[in-house]
Amino acid sequence: MQYAVVENGVVTNIIVAPEDYVYPFEGEAIASNEAQIGWTYKDGQFYPPVEEEKDDLSFTETTQPESSEDPIEV
């Protein structure tokens, strides 16, 4: 059986153990075939991490500093 090890509401590990397994360390092992490391556990449910929205910037917008001066020729 697969268990999600949960510490402070976050899945920190996935282990495989018998059904009668008792987790001997800090946190708890909760039976789950869906949870993955990094997921949260709240009110008896597992939730995947929420992806932050990123602005769609072009490569040059993310790598070029903004400047009001003309480029210097060498």
CHARMM-style PDB file with segment names, atoms N, HN, CA, C and O in Angstrom:
ATOM      1  N   MET     1       0.847  -1.179   0.000  1.00  0.00      PROA
ATOM      2  CA  MET     1       0.000   0.000   0.000  1.00  0.00      PROA
ATOM      3  C   MET     1       0.892   1.240   0.000  1.00  0.00      PROA
ATOM      4  O   MET     1       1.960   1.235   0.612  1.00  0.00      PROA
ATOM      5  N   GLN     2       0.468   2.281  -0.669  1.00  0.00      PROA
ATOM      6  HN  GLN     2      -0.400   2.285  -1.166  1.00  0.00      PROA
ATOM      7  CA  GLN     2       1.238   3.522  -0.763  1.00  0.00      PROA
ATOM      8  C   GLN     2       0.725   4.538   0.253  1.00  0.00      PROA
ATOM      9  O   GLN     2      -0.482   4.718   0.418  1.00  0.00      PROA
ATOM     10  N   TYR     3       1.672   5.202   0.934  1.00  0.00      PROA
ATOM     11  HN  TYR     3       2.652   5.056   0.799  1.00  0.00      PROA
ATOM     12  CA  TYR     3       1.332   6.208   1.933  1.00  0.00      PROA
ATOM     13  C   TYR     3       2.033   7.523   1.613  1.00  0.00      PROA
ATOM     14  O   TYR     3       3.161   7.540   1.121  1.00  0.00      PROA
ATOM     15  N   ALA     4       1.341   8.625   1.903  1.00  0.00      PROA
ATOM     16  HN  ALA     4       0.424   8.611   2.303  1.00  0.00      PROA
ATOM     17  CA  ALA     4       1.945   9.948   1.810  1.00  0.00      PROA
ATOM     18  C   ALA     4       2.362  10.344   3.220  1.00  0.00      PROA
ATOM     19  O   ALA     4       1.535  10.355   4.132  1.00  0.00      PROA
ATOM     20  N   VAL     5       3.633  10.666   3.403  1.00  0.00      PROA
ATOM     21  HN  VAL     5       4.304  10.657   2.663  1.00  0.00      PROA
ATOM     22  CA  VAL     5       4.112  11.137   4.697  1.00  0.00      PROA
ATOM     23  C   VAL     5       3.841  12.638   4.750  1.00  0.00      PROA
ATOM     24  O   VAL     5       4.330  13.398   3.914  1.00  0.00      PROA
ATOM     25  N   VAL     6       3.050  13.058   5.749  1.00  0.00      PROA
ATOM     26  HN  VAL     6       2.653  12.440   6.428  1.00  0.00      PROA
ATOM     27  CA  VAL     6       2.630  14.450   5.860  1.00  0.00      PROA
ATOM     28  C   VAL     6       3.232  15.065   7.117  1.00  0.00      PROA
ATOM     29  O   VAL     6       3.067  14.545   8.221  1.00  0.00      PROA
ATOM     30  N   GLU     7       3.931  16.176   6.933  1.00  0.00      PROA
ATOM     31  HN  GLU     7       4.066  16.599   6.037  1.00  0.00      PROA
ATOM     32  CA  GLU     7       4.491  16.948   8.038  1.00  0.00      PROA
ATOM     33  C   GLU     7       4.050  18.392   7.885  1.00  0.00      PROA
ATOM     34  O   GLU     7       4.289  19.015   6.851  1.00  0.00      PROA
ATOM     35  N   ASN     8       3.406  18.924   8.916  1.00  0.00      PROA
ATOM     36  HN  ASN     8       3.212  18.418   9.756  1.00  0.00      PROA
ATOM     37  CA  ASN     8       2.919  20.310   8.896  1.00  0.00      PROA
ATOM     38  C   ASN     8       2.034  20.597   7.686  1.00  0.00      PROA
ATOM     39  O   ASN     8       2.093  21.685   7.114  1.00  0.00      PROA
ATOM     40  N   GLY     9       1.216  19.624   7.299  1.00  0.00      PROA
ATOM     41  HN  GLY     9       1.168  18.739   7.763  1.00  0.00      PROA
ATOM     42  CA  GLY     9       0.262  19.821   6.219  1.00  0.00      PROA
ATOM     43  C   GLY     9       0.817  19.673   4.818  1.00  0.00      PROA
ATOM     44  O   GLY     9       0.107  19.930   3.846  1.00  0.00      PROA
ATOM     45  N   VAL    10       2.095  19.258   4.689  1.00  0.00      PROA
ATOM     46  HN  VAL    10       2.671  19.049   5.479  1.00  0.00      PROA
ATOM     47  CA  VAL    10       2.721  19.114   3.378  1.00  0.00      PROA
ATOM     48  C   VAL    10       3.266  17.700   3.219  1.00  0.00      PROA
ATOM     49  O   VAL    10       3.874  17.156   4.141  1.00  0.00      PROA
ATOM     50  N   VAL    11       3.047  17.102   2.039  1.00  0.00      PROA
ATOM     51  HN  VAL    11       2.553  17.544   1.290  1.00  0.00      PROA
ATOM     52  CA  VAL    11       3.571  15.765   1.758  1.00  0.00      PROA
ATOM     53  C   VAL    11       5.081  15.890   1.551  1.00  0.00      PROA
ATOM     54  O   VAL    11       5.545  16.586   0.648  1.00  0.00      PROA
ATOM     55  N   THR    12       5.843  15.193   2.418  1.00  0.00      PROA
ATOM     56  HN  THR    12       5.466  14.628   3.152  1.00  0.00      PROA
ATOM     57  CA  THR    12       7.302  15.264   2.347  1.00  0.00      PROA
ATOM     58  C   THR    12       7.929  13.999   1.782  1.00  0.00      PROA
ATOM     59  O   THR    12       9.106  13.998   1.422  1.00  0.00      PROA
ATOM     60  N   ASN    13       7.147  12.914   1.700  1.00  0.00      PROA
ATOM     61  HN  ASN    13       6.190  12.915   1.992  1.00  0.00      PROA
ATOM     62  CA  ASN    13       7.684  11.661   1.186  1.00  0.00      PROA
ATOM     63  C   ASN    13       6.528  10.748   0.797  1.00  0.00      PROA
ATOM     64  O   ASN    13       5.401  10.922   1.260  1.00  0.00      PROA
ATOM     65  N   ILE    14       6.822   9.773  -0.061  1.00  0.00      PROA
ATOM     66  HN  ILE    14       7.738   9.631  -0.437  1.00  0.00      PROA
ATOM     67  CA  ILE    14       5.871   8.724  -0.431  1.00  0.00      PROA
ATOM     68  C   ILE    14       6.550   7.402  -0.086  1.00  0.00      PROA
ATOM     69  O   ILE    14       7.692   7.165  -0.482  1.00  0.00      PROA
ATOM     70  N   ILE    15       5.847   6.541   0.651  1.00  0.00      PROA
ATOM     71  HN  ILE    15       4.920   6.733   0.972  1.00  0.00      PROA
ATOM     72  CA  ILE    15       6.420   5.253   1.029  1.00  0.00      PROA
ATOM     73  C   ILE    15       5.461   4.132   0.667  1.00  0.00      PROA
ATOM     74  O   ILE    15       4.266   4.360   0.481  1.00  0.00      PROA
ATOM     75  N   VAL    16       5.995   2.918   0.567  1.00  0.00      PROA
ATOM     76  HN  VAL    16       6.966   2.733   0.718  1.00  0.00      PROA
ATOM     77  CA  VAL    16       5.184   1.727   0.337  1.00  0.00      PROA
ATOM     78  C   VAL    16       5.353   0.848   1.567  1.00  0.00      PROA
ATOM     79  O   VAL    16       6.474   0.536   1.966  1.00  0.00      PROA
ATOM     80  N   ALA    17       4.227   0.449   2.171  1.00  0.00      PROA
ATOM     81  HN  ALA    17       3.316   0.703   1.846  1.00  0.00      PROA
ATOM     82  CA  ALA    17       4.265  -0.344   3.398  1.00  0.00      PROA
ATOM     83  C   ALA    17       2.997  -1.186   3.493  1.00  0.00      PROA
ATOM     84  O   ALA    17       2.038  -0.947   2.759  1.00  0.00      PROA
ATOM     85  N   PRO    18       2.985  -2.181   4.404  1.00  0.00      PROA
ATOM     86  CA  PRO    18       1.789  -3.006   4.582  1.00  0.00      PROA
ATOM     87  C   PRO    18       0.615  -2.183   5.129  1.00  0.00      PROA
ATOM     88  O   PRO    18       0.810  -1.092   5.666  1.00  0.00      PROA
ATOM     89  N   GLU    19      -0.593  -2.712   4.987  1.00  0.00      PROA
ATOM     90  HN  GLU    19      -0.751  -3.598   4.551  1.00  0.00      PROA
ATOM     91  CA  GLU    19      -1.796  -1.999   5.437  1.00  0.00      PROA
ATOM     92  C   GLU    19      -1.785  -1.678   6.924  1.00  0.00      PROA
ATOM     93  O   GLU    19      -2.341  -0.660   7.338  1.00  0.00      PROA
ATOM     94  N   ASP    20      -1.164  -2.524   7.730  1.00  0.00      PROA
ATOM     95  HN  ASP    20      -0.713  -3.350   7.394  1.00  0.00      PROA
ATOM     96  CA  ASP    20      -1.164  -2.315   9.182  1.00  0.00      PROA
ATOM     97  C   ASP    20       0.046  -1.498   9.654  1.00  0.00      PROA
ATOM     98  O   ASP    20       0.368  -1.507  10.842  1.00  0.00      PROA
ATOM     99  N   TYR    21       0.706  -0.802   8.748  1.00  0.00      PROA
ATOM    100  HN  TYR    21       0.444  -0.795   7.783  1.00  0.00      PROA
ATOM    101  CA  TYR    21       1.910  -0.038   9.060  1.00  0.00      PROA
ATOM    102  C   TYR    21       1.596   1.114  10.006  1.00  0.00      PROA
ATOM    103  O   TYR    21       0.595   1.811   9.842  1.00  0.00      PROA
ATOM    104  N   VAL    22       2.469   1.306  11.007  1.00  0.00      PROA
ATOM    105  HN  VAL    22       3.282   0.740  11.141  1.00  0.00      PROA
ATOM    106  CA  VAL    22       2.364   2.434  11.928  1.00  0.00      PROA
ATOM    107  C   VAL    22       3.610   3.289  11.720  1.00  0.00      PROA
ATOM    108  O   VAL    22       4.728   2.811  11.911  1.00  0.00      PROA
ATOM    109  N   TYR    23       3.430   4.530  11.336  1.00  0.00      PROA
ATOM    110  HN  TYR    23       2.522   4.919  11.180  1.00  0.00      PROA
ATOM    111  CA  TYR    23       4.552   5.425  11.037  1.00  0.00      PROA
ATOM    112  C   TYR    23       5.204   5.857  12.345  1.00  0.00      PROA
ATOM    113  O   TYR    23       4.554   6.508  13.163  1.00  0.00      PROA
ATOM    114  N   PRO    24       6.496   5.507  12.570  1.00  0.00      PROA
ATOM    115  CA  PRO    24       7.137   5.746  13.865  1.00  0.00      PROA
ATOM    116  C   PRO    24       7.825   7.107  14.018  1.00  0.00      PROA
ATOM    117  O   PRO    24       8.454   7.356  15.046  1.00  0.00      PROA
ATOM    118  N   PHE    25       7.722   7.981  13.033  1.00  0.00      PROA
ATOM    119  HN  PHE    25       7.212   7.779  12.198  1.00  0.00      PROA
ATOM    120  CA  PHE    25       8.444   9.252  13.080  1.00  0.00      PROA
ATOM    121  C   PHE    25       7.480  10.422  13.228  1.00  0.00      PROA
ATOM    122  O   PHE    25       6.267  10.232  13.326  1.00  0.00      PROA
ATOM    123  N   GLU    26       8.039  11.652  13.243  1.00  0.00      PROA
ATOM    124  HN  GLU    26       9.024  11.807  13.164  1.00  0.00      PROA
ATOM    125  CA  GLU    26       7.207  12.848  13.326  1.00  0.00      PROA
ATOM    126  C   GLU    26       6.367  12.977  12.059  1.00  0.00      PROA
ATOM    127  O   GLU    26       6.824  12.635  10.968  1.00  0.00      PROA
ATOM    128  N   GLY    27       5.158  13.464  12.203  1.00  0.00      PROA
ATOM    129  HN  GLY    27       4.787  13.743  13.088  1.00  0.00      PROA
ATOM    130  CA  GLY    27       4.245  13.551  11.069  1.00  0.00      PROA
ATOM    131  C   GLY    27       3.345  12.333  11.063  1.00  0.00      PROA
ATOM    132  O   GLY    27       3.233  11.635  12.071  1.00  0.00      PROA
ATOM    133  N   GLU    28       2.711  12.077   9.948  1.00  0.00      PROA
ATOM    134  HN  GLU    28       2.803  12.644   9.129  1.00  0.00      PROA
ATOM    135  CA  GLU    28       1.841  10.908   9.834  1.00  0.00      PROA
ATOM    136  C   GLU    28       1.886  10.354   8.421  1.00  0.00      PROA
ATOM    137  O   GLU    28       2.171  11.072   7.463  1.00  0.00      PROA
ATOM    138  N   ALA    29       1.600   9.064   8.310  1.00  0.00      PROA
ATOM    139  HN  ALA    29       1.369   8.481   9.088  1.00  0.00      PROA
ATOM    140  CA  ALA    29       1.547   8.407   7.004  1.00  0.00      PROA
ATOM    141  C   ALA    29       0.081   8.152   6.680  1.00  0.00      PROA
ATOM    142  O   ALA    29      -0.613   7.456   7.421  1.00  0.00      PROA
ATOM    143  N   ILE    30      -0.384   8.716   5.574  1.00  0.00      PROA
ATOM    144  HN  ILE    30       0.180   9.281   4.972  1.00  0.00      PROA
ATOM    145  CA  ILE    30      -1.789   8.624   5.187  1.00  0.00      PROA
ATOM    146  C   ILE    30      -1.881   7.871   3.867  1.00  0.00      PROA
ATOM    147  O   ILE    30      -1.220   8.219   2.889  1.00  0.00      PROA
ATOM    148  N   ALA    31      -2.710   6.836   3.857  1.00  0.00      PROA
ATOM    149  HN  ALA    31      -3.247   6.553   4.652  1.00  0.00      PROA
ATOM    150  CA  ALA    31      -2.865   6.017   2.651  1.00  0.00      PROA
ATOM    151  C   ALA    31      -3.346   6.880   1.485  1.00  0.00      PROA
ATOM    152  O   ALA    31      -4.344   7.592   1.591  1.00  0.00      PROA
ATOM    153  N   SER    32      -2.616   6.802   0.369  1.00  0.00      PROA
ATOM    154  HN  SER    32      -1.805   6.223   0.282  1.00  0.00      PROA
ATOM    155  CA  SER    32      -3.000   7.551  -0.831  1.00  0.00      PROA
ATOM    156  C   SER    32      -2.225   7.035  -2.031  1.00  0.00      PROA
ATOM    157  O   SER    32      -1.013   6.830  -1.960  1.00  0.00      PROA
ATOM    158  N   ASN    33      -2.931   6.829  -3.128  1.00  0.00      PROA
ATOM    159  HN  ASN    33      -3.916   6.995  -3.185  1.00  0.00      PROA
ATOM    160  CA  ASN    33      -2.291   6.473  -4.391  1.00  0.00      PROA
ATOM    161  C   ASN    33      -2.167   7.685  -5.308  1.00  0.00      PROA
ATOM    162  O   ASN    33      -1.598   7.586  -6.395  1.00  0.00      PROA
ATOM    163  N   GLU    34      -2.701   8.833  -4.872  1.00  0.00      PROA
ATOM    164  HN  GLU    34      -3.163   8.913  -3.989  1.00  0.00      PROA
ATOM    165  CA  GLU    34      -2.714  10.034  -5.707  1.00  0.00      PROA
ATOM    166  C   GLU    34      -1.722  11.102  -5.263  1.00  0.00      PROA
ATOM    167  O   GLU    34      -1.123  11.775  -6.102  1.00  0.00      PROA
ATOM    168  N   ALA    35      -1.540  11.268  -3.951  1.00  0.00      PROA
ATOM    169  HN  ALA    35      -2.027  10.722  -3.269  1.00  0.00      PROA
ATOM    170  CA  ALA    35      -0.709  12.354  -3.432  1.00  0.00      PROA
ATOM    171  C   ALA    35       0.726  12.238  -3.918  1.00  0.00      PROA
ATOM    172  O   ALA    35       1.233  11.143  -4.160  1.00  0.00      PROA
ATOM    173  N   GLN    36       1.373  13.400  -4.055  1.00  0.00      PROA
ATOM    174  HN  GLN    36       0.961  14.290  -3.859  1.00  0.00      PROA
ATOM    175  CA  GLN    36       2.770  13.454  -4.470  1.00  0.00      PROA
ATOM    176  C   GLN    36       3.520  14.423  -3.566  1.00  0.00      PROA
ATOM    177  O   GLN    36       2.914  15.269  -2.909  1.00  0.00      PROA
ATOM    178  N   ILE    37       4.835  14.293  -3.540  1.00  0.00      PROA
ATOM    179  HN  ILE    37       5.327  13.606  -4.074  1.00  0.00      PROA
ATOM    180  CA  ILE    37       5.656  15.175  -2.718  1.00  0.00      PROA
ATOM    181  C   ILE    37       5.381  16.626  -3.115  1.00  0.00      PROA
ATOM    182  O   ILE    37       5.341  16.968  -4.297  1.00  0.00      PROA
ATOM    183  N   GLY    38       5.192  17.472  -2.092  1.00  0.00      PROA
ATOM    184  HN  GLY    38       5.225  17.195  -1.132  1.00  0.00      PROA
ATOM    185  CA  GLY    38       4.910  18.888  -2.324  1.00  0.00      PROA
ATOM    186  C   GLY    38       3.433  19.232  -2.244  1.00  0.00      PROA
ATOM    187  O   GLY    38       3.079  20.406  -2.140  1.00  0.00      PROA
ATOM    188  N   TRP    39       2.555  18.216  -2.291  1.00  0.00      PROA
ATOM    189  HN  TRP    39       2.842  17.262  -2.376  1.00  0.00      PROA
ATOM    190  CA  TRP    39       1.123  18.467  -2.190  1.00  0.00      PROA
ATOM    191  C   TRP    39       0.790  18.845  -0.745  1.00  0.00      PROA
ATOM    192  O   TRP    39       1.554  18.548   0.172  1.00  0.00      PROA
ATOM    193  N   THR    40      -0.351  19.501  -0.552  1.00  0.00      PROA
ATOM    194  HN  THR    40      -0.972  19.743  -1.297  1.00  0.00      PROA
ATOM    195  CA  THR    40      -0.812  19.822   0.794  1.00  0.00      PROA
ATOM    196  C   THR    40      -1.916  18.859   1.204  1.00  0.00      PROA
ATOM    197  O   THR    40      -2.592  18.264   0.365  1.00  0.00      PROA
ATOM    198  N   TYR    41      -2.083  18.722   2.516  1.00  0.00      PROA
ATOM    199  HN  TYR    41      -1.534  19.205   3.198  1.00  0.00      PROA
ATOM    200  CA  TYR    41      -3.118  17.852   3.078  1.00  0.00      PROA
ATOM    201  C   TYR    41      -3.905  18.679   4.080  1.00  0.00      PROA
ATOM    202  O   TYR    41      -3.356  19.169   5.067  1.00  0.00      PROA
ATOM    203  N   LYS    42      -5.205  18.831   3.814  1.00  0.00      PROA
ATOM    204  HN  LYS    42      -5.650  18.433   3.012  1.00  0.00      PROA
ATOM    205  CA  LYS    42      -6.045  19.642   4.686  1.00  0.00      PROA
ATOM    206  C   LYS    42      -7.451  19.070   4.706  1.00  0.00      PROA
ATOM    207  O   LYS    42      -8.007  18.728   3.663  1.00  0.00      PROA
ATOM    208  N   ASP    43      -8.018  18.969   5.895  1.00  0.00      PROA
ATOM    209  HN  ASP    43      -7.566  19.248   6.743  1.00  0.00      PROA
ATOM    210  CA  ASP    43      -9.394  18.497   6.081  1.00  0.00      PROA
ATOM    211  C   ASP    43      -9.634  17.147   5.412  1.00  0.00      PROA
ATOM    212  O   ASP    43     -10.697  16.911   4.839  1.00  0.00      PROA
ATOM    213  N   GLY    44      -8.628  16.253   5.487  1.00  0.00      PROA
ATOM    214  HN  GLY    44      -7.763  16.445   5.952  1.00  0.00      PROA
ATOM    215  CA  GLY    44      -8.782  14.906   4.953  1.00  0.00      PROA
ATOM    216  C   GLY    44      -8.616  14.780   3.453  1.00  0.00      PROA
ATOM    217  O   GLY    44      -8.913  13.725   2.891  1.00  0.00      PROA
ATOM    218  N   GLN    45      -8.143  15.839   2.781  1.00  0.00      PROA
ATOM    219  HN  GLN    45      -7.902  16.696   3.237  1.00  0.00      PROA
ATOM    220  CA  GLN    45      -7.978  15.824   1.326  1.00  0.00      PROA
ATOM    221  C   GLN    45      -6.559  16.257   0.945  1.00  0.00      PROA
ATOM    222  O   GLN    45      -5.939  17.075   1.623  1.00  0.00      PROA
ATOM    223  N   PHE    46      -6.067  15.690  -0.151  1.00  0.00      PROA
ATOM    224  HN  PHE    46      -6.571  15.026  -0.703  1.00  0.00      PROA
ATOM    225  CA  PHE    46      -4.782  16.092  -0.713  1.00  0.00      PROA
ATOM    226  C   PHE    46      -5.024  17.076  -1.853  1.00  0.00      PROA
ATOM    227  O   PHE    46      -5.958  16.923  -2.640  1.00  0.00      PROA
ATOM    228  N   TYR    47      -4.153  18.099  -1.927  1.00  0.00      PROA
ATOM    229  HN  TYR    47      -3.394  18.224  -1.289  1.00  0.00      PROA
ATOM    230  CA  TYR    47      -4.273  19.111  -2.973  1.00  0.00      PROA
ATOM    231  C   TYR    47      -2.916  19.334  -3.643  1.00  0.00      PROA
ATOM    232  O   TYR    47      -1.903  19.463  -2.956  1.00  0.00      PROA
ATOM    233  N   PRO    48      -2.885  19.380  -4.987  1.00  0.00      PROA
ATOM    234  CA  PRO    48      -1.613  19.662  -5.668  1.00  0.00      PROA
ATOM    235  C   PRO    48      -1.210  21.112  -5.434  1.00  0.00      PROA
ATOM    236  O   PRO    48      -2.052  21.946  -5.100  1.00  0.00      PROA
ATOM    237  N   PRO    49       0.074  21.415  -5.606  1.00  0.00      PROA
ATOM    238  CA  PRO    49       0.510  22.804  -5.434  1.00  0.00      PROA
ATOM    239  C   PRO    49      -0.149  23.714  -6.466  1.00  0.00      PROA
ATOM    240  O   PRO    49      -0.440  23.291  -7.585  1.00  0.00      PROA
ATOM    241  N   VAL    50      -0.378  24.947  -6.085  1.00  0.00      PROA
ATOM    242  HN  VAL    50      -0.142  25.291  -5.176  1.00  0.00      PROA
ATOM    243  CA  VAL    50      -0.980  25.932  -6.982  1.00  0.00      PROA
ATOM    244  C   VAL    50       0.145  26.617  -7.743  1.00  0.00      PROA
ATOM    245  O   VAL    50       1.078  27.149  -7.142  1.00  0.00      PROA
ATOM    246  N   GLU    51       0.051  26.601  -9.062  1.00  0.00      PROA
ATOM    247  HN  GLU    51      -0.707  26.169  -9.550  1.00  0.00      PROA
ATOM    248  CA  GLU    51       1.052  27.256  -9.907  1.00  0.00      PROA
ATOM    249  C   GLU    51       0.781  28.754  -9.916  1.00  0.00      PROA
ATOM    250  O   GLU    51      -0.351  29.190 -10.121  1.00  0.00      PROA
ATOM    251  N   GLU    52       1.837  29.539  -9.692  1.00  0.00      PROA
ATOM    252  HN  GLU    52       2.758  29.185  -9.525  1.00  0.00      PROA
ATOM    253  CA  GLU    52       1.696  30.985  -9.766  1.00  0.00      PROA
ATOM    254  C   GLU    52       1.664  31.411 -11.221  1.00  0.00      PROA
ATOM    255  O   GLU    52       2.388  30.870 -12.056  1.00  0.00      PROA
ATOM    256  N   GLU    53       0.812  32.391 -11.516  1.00  0.00      PROA
ATOM    257  HN  GLU    53       0.224  32.831 -10.838  1.00  0.00      PROA
ATOM    258  CA  GLU    53       0.737  32.891 -12.888  1.00  0.00      PROA
ATOM    259  C   GLU    53       1.950  33.760 -13.169  1.00  0.00      PROA
ATOM    260  O   GLU    53       2.356  34.570 -12.336  1.00  0.00      PROA
ATOM    261  N   LYS    54       2.517  33.585 -14.339  1.00  0.00      PROA
ATOM    262  HN  LYS    54       2.186  32.927 -15.016  1.00  0.00      PROA
ATOM    263  CA  LYS    54       3.674  34.379 -14.743  1.00  0.00      PROA
ATOM    264  C   LYS    54       3.277  35.244 -15.928  1.00  0.00      PROA
ATOM    265  O   LYS    54       2.481  34.836 -16.774  1.00  0.00      PROA
ATOM    266  N   ASP    55       3.844  36.446 -15.975  1.00  0.00      PROA
ATOM    267  HN  ASP    55       4.490  36.777 -15.288  1.00  0.00      PROA
ATOM    268  CA  ASP    55       3.597  37.311 -17.128  1.00  0.00      PROA
ATOM    269  C   ASP    55       4.259  36.702 -18.348  1.00  0.00      PROA
ATOM    270  O   ASP    55       5.341  36.125 -18.246  1.00  0.00      PROA
ATOM    271  N   ASP    56       3.629  36.823 -19.479  1.00  0.00      PROA
ATOM    272  HN  ASP    56       2.749  37.291 -19.562  1.00  0.00      PROA
ATOM    273  CA  ASP    56       4.206  36.328 -20.724  1.00  0.00      PROA
ATOM    274  C   ASP    56       5.117  37.400 -21.312  1.00  0.00      PROA
ATOM    275  O   ASP    56       4.678  38.239 -22.098  1.00  0.00      PROA
ATOM    276  N   LEU    57       6.376  37.362 -20.927  1.00  0.00      PROA
ATOM    277  HN  LEU    57       6.732  36.680 -20.289  1.00  0.00      PROA
ATOM    278  CA  LEU    57       7.347  38.311 -21.449  1.00  0.00      PROA
ATOM    279  C   LEU    57       8.233  37.615 -22.465  1.00  0.00      PROA
ATOM    280  O   LEU    57       8.539  36.429 -22.336  1.00  0.00      PROA
ATOM    281  N   SER    58       8.634  38.353 -23.458  1.00  0.00      PROA
ATOM    282  HN  SER    58       8.386  39.316 -23.563  1.00  0.00      PROA
ATOM    283  CA  SER    58       9.551  37.786 -24.446  1.00  0.00      PROA
ATOM    284  C   SER    58      10.936  37.659 -23.823  1.00  0.00      PROA
ATOM    285  O   SER    58      11.200  38.227 -22.763  1.00  0.00      PROA
ATOM    286  N   PHE    59      11.814  36.916 -24.479  1.00  0.00      PROA
ATOM    287  HN  PHE    59      11.599  36.454 -25.339  1.00  0.00      PROA
ATOM    288  CA  PHE    59      13.170  36.723 -23.986  1.00  0.00      PROA
ATOM    289  C   PHE    59      13.890  38.057 -23.817  1.00  0.00      PROA
ATOM    290  O   PHE    59      14.573  38.264 -22.814  1.00  0.00      PROA
ATOM    291  N   THR    60      13.746  38.961 -24.779  1.00  0.00      PROA
ATOM    292  HN  THR    60      13.190  38.793 -25.593  1.00  0.00      PROA
ATOM    293  CA  THR    60      14.448  40.246 -24.692  1.00  0.00      PROA
ATOM    294  C   THR    60      13.888  41.108 -23.578  1.00  0.00      PROA
ATOM    295  O   THR    60      14.629  41.873 -22.962  1.00  0.00      PROA
ATOM    296  N   GLU    61      12.610  41.003 -23.309  1.00  0.00      PROA
ATOM    297  HN  GLU    61      12.008  40.382 -23.810  1.00  0.00      PROA
ATOM    298  CA  GLU    61      12.026  41.782 -22.221  1.00  0.00      PROA
ATOM    299  C   GLU    61      12.539  41.321 -20.868  1.00  0.00      PROA
ATOM    300  O   GLU    61      12.641  42.125 -19.941  1.00  0.00      PROA
ATOM    301  N   THR    62      12.862  40.054 -20.742  1.00  0.00      PROA
ATOM    302  HN  THR    62      12.780  39.401 -21.496  1.00  0.00      PROA
ATOM    303  CA  THR    62      13.324  39.537 -19.459  1.00  0.00      PROA
ATOM    304  C   THR    62      14.832  39.646 -19.293  1.00  0.00      PROA
ATOM    305  O   THR    62      15.327  39.499 -18.175  1.00  0.00      PROA
ATOM    306  N   THR    63      15.584  39.900 -20.369  1.00  0.00      PROA
ATOM    307  HN  THR    63      15.181  40.020 -21.277  1.00  0.00      PROA
ATOM    308  CA  THR    63      17.042  39.933 -20.270  1.00  0.00      PROA
ATOM    309  C   THR    63      17.648  41.300 -20.512  1.00  0.00      PROA
ATOM    310  O   THR    63      18.807  41.522 -20.161  1.00  0.00      PROA
ATOM    311  N   GLN    64      16.907  42.220 -21.098  1.00  0.00      PROA
ATOM    312  HN  GLN    64      15.965  42.039 -21.383  1.00  0.00      PROA
ATOM    313  CA  GLN    64      17.448  43.534 -21.415  1.00  0.00      PROA
ATOM    314  C   GLN    64      17.051  44.538 -20.338  1.00  0.00      PROA
ATOM    315  O   GLN    64      15.870  44.668 -20.018  1.00  0.00      PROA
ATOM    316  N   PRO    65      18.039  45.256 -19.771  1.00  0.00      PROA
ATOM    317  CA  PRO    65      17.692  46.288 -18.791  1.00  0.00      PROA
ATOM    318  C   PRO    65      17.011  47.464 -19.484  1.00  0.00      PROA
ATOM    319  O   PRO    65      17.271  47.757 -20.651  1.00  0.00      PROA
ATOM    320  N   GLU    66      16.149  48.117 -18.748  1.00  0.00      PROA
ATOM    321  HN  GLU    66      15.938  47.879 -17.800  1.00  0.00      PROA
ATOM    322  CA  GLU    66      15.487  49.289 -19.309  1.00  0.00      PROA
ATOM    323  C   GLU    66      16.428  50.482 -19.189  1.00  0.00      PROA
ATOM    324  O   GLU    66      17.035  50.692 -18.139  1.00  0.00      PROA
ATOM    325  N   SER    67      16.549  51.252 -20.243  1.00  0.00      PROA
ATOM    326  HN  SER    67      16.056  51.082 -21.096  1.00  0.00      PROA
ATOM    327  CA  SER    67      17.425  52.416 -20.230  1.00  0.00      PROA
ATOM    328  C   SER    67      16.852  53.475 -21.153  1.00  0.00      PROA
ATOM    329  O   SER    67      16.346  53.175 -22.234  1.00  0.00      PROA
ATOM    330  N   SER    68      16.941  54.717 -20.708  1.00  0.00      PROA
ATOM    331  HN  SER    68      17.353  54.961 -19.829  1.00  0.00      PROA
ATOM    332  CA  SER    68      16.457  55.803 -21.551  1.00  0.00      PROA
ATOM    333  C   SER    68      17.580  56.360 -22.420  1.00  0.00      PROA
ATOM    334  O   SER    68      17.336  57.204 -23.283  1.00  0.00      PROA
ATOM    335  N   GLU    69      18.811  55.892 -22.199  1.00  0.00      PROA
ATOM    336  HN  GLU    69      19.009  55.206 -21.499  1.00  0.00      PROA
ATOM    337  CA  GLU    69      19.957  56.377 -22.965  1.00  0.00      PROA
ATOM    338  C   GLU    69      20.176  55.517 -24.198  1.00  0.00      PROA
ATOM    339  O   GLU    69      19.793  54.348 -24.248  1.00  0.00      PROA
ATOM    340  N   ASP    70      20.809  56.139 -25.199  1.00  0.00      PROA
ATOM    341  HN  ASP    70      21.119  57.089 -25.159  1.00  0.00      PROA
ATOM    342  CA  ASP    70      21.179  55.395 -26.398  1.00  0.00      PROA
ATOM    343  C   ASP    70      22.349  54.476 -26.066  1.00  0.00      PROA
ATOM    344  O   ASP    70      23.128  54.772 -25.160  1.00  0.00      PROA
ATOM    345  N   PRO    71      22.482  53.360 -26.791  1.00  0.00      PROA
ATOM    346  CA  PRO    71      23.614  52.469 -26.542  1.00  0.00      PROA
ATOM    347  C   PRO    71      24.936  53.168 -26.839  1.00  0.00      PROA
ATOM    348  O   PRO    71      24.996  54.034 -27.711  1.00  0.00      PROA
ATOM    349  N   ILE    72      25.977  52.804 -26.133  1.00  0.00      PROA
ATOM    350  HN  ILE    72      25.928  52.100 -25.424  1.00  0.00      PROA
ATOM    351  CA  ILE    72      27.305  53.380 -26.328  1.00  0.00      PROA
ATOM    352  C   ILE    72      28.062  52.523 -27.318  1.00  0.00      PROA
ATOM    353  O   ILE    72      28.165  51.307 -27.156  1.00  0.00      PROA
ATOM    354  N   GLU    73      28.596  53.174 -28.355  1.00  0.00      PROA
ATOM    355  HN  GLU    73      28.513  54.161 -28.486  1.00  0.00      PROA
ATOM    356  CA  GLU    73      29.381  52.442 -29.343  1.00  0.00      PROA
ATOM    357  C   GLU    73      30.837  52.482 -28.937  1.00  0.00      PROA
ATOM    358  O   GLU    73      31.332  53.520 -28.499  1.00  0.00      PROA
ATOM    359  N   VAL    74      31.530  51.365 -29.077  1.00  0.00      PROA
ATOM    360  HN  VAL    74      31.128  50.521 -29.433  1.00  0.00      PROA
ATOM    361  CA  VAL    74      32.946  51.287 -28.697  1.00  0.00      PROA
ATOM    362  C   VAL    74      33.793  51.154 -29.924  1.00  0.00      PROA
ATOM    363  OT1 VAL    74      35.017  51.073 -29.824  1.00  0.00      PROA
TER     364      VAL     74
END
